[in-house]
Amino acid sequence: MKTRKLSSGGPRVSEIGFGGWPLGGQWGEQSDDDSIAALHEAVARGVNIIDTAPGYGDGRSERVIAEALTAVDAPVIVATKTPPLAGPWPPSPYCRWQDRYSAAYLRENVDQRLGNLCVDCLDVLQLHTWTRAWNDDPQPLLVLRQLKDEGKIKLIGVSTPEQDQNCVVQLMRDGLVDVVQVIFNLFDQEAAAQILPVAEETGTGVIVRVALDEGSLTGKFSKDHQFTADDFRGSYFAGDRLSRTVDRVAAVKSDLDEFGLADDYTLTDVAIKFALSHPAVSTVIVGMRNTNHVKANTAVSDKADLPLEFLTHLRRHHWCRGVWYTDK
């Protein structure tokens, strides 16, 4: 497993990270035993960074990770998150940080994260969303800096709101974050315009999420695929979204065949390698629900980088489809 730096002053992390959202049960029924087995397999294969959040099953993902790591001797970095208090998601331009991320709330929530993960200090604490409206008065991040000085947090980050990922550019330039978590995949390449270059310029660590477009870029979905009621992807791919996406995935597969690379890479390999292709990226987190997922996804790190001509050709799949989340 290859490793990269997580921020200029941070640790080296595996370039394939473990995405902990499915462990909370929101990608369909999930056994804790399967989750723990997957986590152990991942660590055995060199994965040393896990991403989670309290919103993944009301803390279930965090607690399962904590349980799994009791049987692990190797050092593992856990990146978790603090969500804002109740209100619009993402926060609207009219939200006050005092109502969403007050100092008292942040301190209480960090203590909850420490308790769920059974640690004295959080490796990475990310605010789970943000709004550009707070950039000129970023008090929540200053509170996290105080908690960092007190030894409760090692690295501070922000997970970008899908509707305005570029809101973190100013935060990076102002030195307010050690890490940003962004969407970057074959269909959403906007981060390459400014976020990734600025991260490289400032030494900010980059955690890439949604590299497989919530599973579509594995090629496993057909146009008539039915998601279970407890799988959030039923909403993500609502209406004609799945049908349109399947056609786009087929075009990626066609490129793989055209370049004669289908024997060397699967669609999943291509999607992950594309997300890793920018030098600013520290790690790509992938949801892994069982040991088979782990074996397939971690093996991508040891494969050769995509040929430059093919990589450049893949850029044509950038898709300005808007944001497929609430009310879209």
Secondary structure, DSSP 8 states (H G I E B T S, - for coil): --EEESSTTS-EEESEEEE-GGGGTTBS---HHHHHHHHHHHHHTT--EEE--TTTTTTHHHHHHHHHHTT--S--EEEEEE--SSS-SS--TT--HHHHS-HHHHHHHHHHHHHHHT-SSEEEEEES---GGGTTS-HHHHHHHHHHHTTSEEEEEEE--GGGGGGHHHHHHTT--SEEEEE-SSS--GGGTTHHHHHHHHT-EEEEE-TTGGGGGGT---TT----TTBTHHHHTTTTHHHHHHHHHHHHHHHHHHTT-TTT--HHHHHHHHHH-STT--EEEEE--SHHHHHHHHGGGGS----HHHHHHHGGG-------STT-
